[in-house]
Amino acid sequence: MANSKEKLFEQFPPVSTEAWIEKVKADLKGADFEKKLVWRTNEGFNVQPMYRAENTEGMKSTDSVPGEYPYIRGTKCDNKWFIRQDIEVEDVAVANAKAKEILGKGVTSLGLKLKKDDINADAVAKLLDGIDVESVEINFCCCIKAAKNLTELFTVYLKNKGADLSKVKGSVNFDPFKRMLKKGRDVADVADMCADIVKAASELPLFRVLSVDASMLCNAGSYISQELGFALAWGNEYMSMLTDKGMDADTVAKKIKFNFGISSNFFMEIAKFRAARMLWAEIVTAYNPEAKDAAKIASHAETSTFNMTVYDAYVNLLRSQTETMSAALAGVDSICVMPFDTPFKASDDFSERIARNQQLLLKEESHFDKIVDASAGSYYVENLTMSIAEQAWKVFNETEDNGGFYASVKNGDVQNKINASGDARRTAIARRREILLGTNQYPNINEKAAEKIAEKDSCGCGCGSKCEAEFATLNFKRGATAFESLRLATENADKQPKVFMLTIGNLAMRLARSQFSGNFFGCAGYKIIDNLGFDTVEEGVEAAVKAGADIVVICSSDEEYATLAPAAFKALNGRALFVVAGAPECSEELKAQGIDLFINVRSNVLETLQAFNEKLSIK
């Protein structure tokens, strides 16, 4: 019995962090520890290869419990969330039928997107007919000019139906800054409009009417700490302008809803939502609300569109699934999974069903809703949470020092910083520092997508026409768009270029480099002709010419390139473009002999392939 009470592993002596690091350095055999194992994130902080209990000492989260201030571990004592699906309301009767249908298929939250001209008492009644508004979360999306009227109509509808107003949950997506960020147009009397809609929703205690649409920043390619930092400044702008107008902090805070995006950075997204709860609680507390629960954040999460692709579109399901998992584990209030075909078409019954089921799998099969803050206590996630919080707080303070969120949008500071991050991420995608499976890595070269590519270009601000920007706007160009344009050009060319792998010499190197090269050129939609190997370069060149190759890639070892590459180049004699796979030490000598095309892991894949399209007269 005594042995059964012994603590696990207590017979082993403790090992210090320093000892572990020394052991790792020894195993690295002289390689630099920092360069090899320490990850410098886009967020501006380092991630260590290991964390221990000592790394969590003194953290707020270690003494927190779910449902209690500062809410880092959750604003509630369970992990239930609403499964949301959005509906474009073209016909209220059709939309109502669809809403009732999907409510029977697992949806518990509706996002109803209404046009300004369709908002009236009759339309609201028909749209919500037969829907239990006390158990289903109702979210309206409309033009900011119609939001107050819609809120009032909804309240009247609820009263006429005898609904318990204290139980009705949902939101109106009123966000004057959204139009500014998207269209570069200022909105007059922002504070007055915000105050009016808050008053209009005064009888609905659980209904949020001031939106922080941070998902826009995520979809424009922002870094995680930027999205969170600017979101906090966004929410604080509402708090500041409305308390200045005499409204109490409790009322304002309980009307704000944060709509976050979710990127594919799994653990950092978990950390982001945990940090968001803590930081927002601190901000609201600074306004001295009477009730502590006023500091609870209301958070909706939506999967990203920045990393969605047209080619190999089913891979979008893998991305959105990990995104949904991170938001669910992090304890958000509701989630909307964007259908996998969002980049190129209006979603259909199949893609919408799959999107719903992605959440249902997490609830009904994985039981993610049964455990609150599952990542709590993880040395890694706890440290990420504090690191994200620190960086986001810097962004928040810089924005406040710049005059606040409103002023920072008007002077273009927010847009310029987010767009710079988006450009940096697109460059990372072009260089394969950020991977989009099926687009810049492991493409399906046989796939054709010309018929389904259709860039969406609509105003989206409710004005019904193109808007002339007064200041900078966000760039919502997806990370894969340039690669998709490249492949589309190939599809529309008179013929599909053929890339022939002239594999020769060292077996391991020729196979590795032929695979790399096939993957490289496949990103442009070129036809790849691989080979097991040739005994002589002359044999390989003749086979390439016979196959009608437009590009011949010699794949061998660095040592053998010194002799094999010049021989192959001479034998080819200009009958096709000649490329060396790799960056051999003899590159300068090869260039001196006229060989000037190389591809390797340091190549900018996008720019290199665009240059090949130019050489092949593909426009």
Secondary structure by P-SEA (a helix, b strand, c coil): ccccccccccccccccaaaaaaaaaaaaccccccccccccccccccccccccccccccccccccccccccccccccccccccbbbbbbcccaaaaaaaaaaaaaacccccccccccccccaaaaaaaacccccccbbbbbbccccaaaaaaaaaaaaaaaaccccccbbbbbbcccccccccccccccaaaaaaaaaaaaaccccccccccccaaaaaaacccaaaaaaaaaaaaaaaaaaaaaacccaaaaaaabbbbbbbccaaaaaaaaaaaaaaaaaaaaaaaccccccccccbbbbbbbccccccccccaaaaaaaaaaaaaaaaccccccccccccccccccaaaaaaaaaaaaaaccccccccccccccccaaaaaaaaaaaaaaaaaaaaaaaaccaaaaaaaaaaaaaaaaaaaaaaaaaaacccccccccccccccccccccbbbbbcccccccbbbbbccbbbbccccaaaaaaaaaaaaaccbbbbbbbbccccaaaaaaaaaaaaaaacccccbbbbccccccaaaaaaaaaaacccbbbbbccccccccaaaaaaaaaccccbbbbcccccaaaaaaaaccccccccccaaaaaaaaaaaaaccc
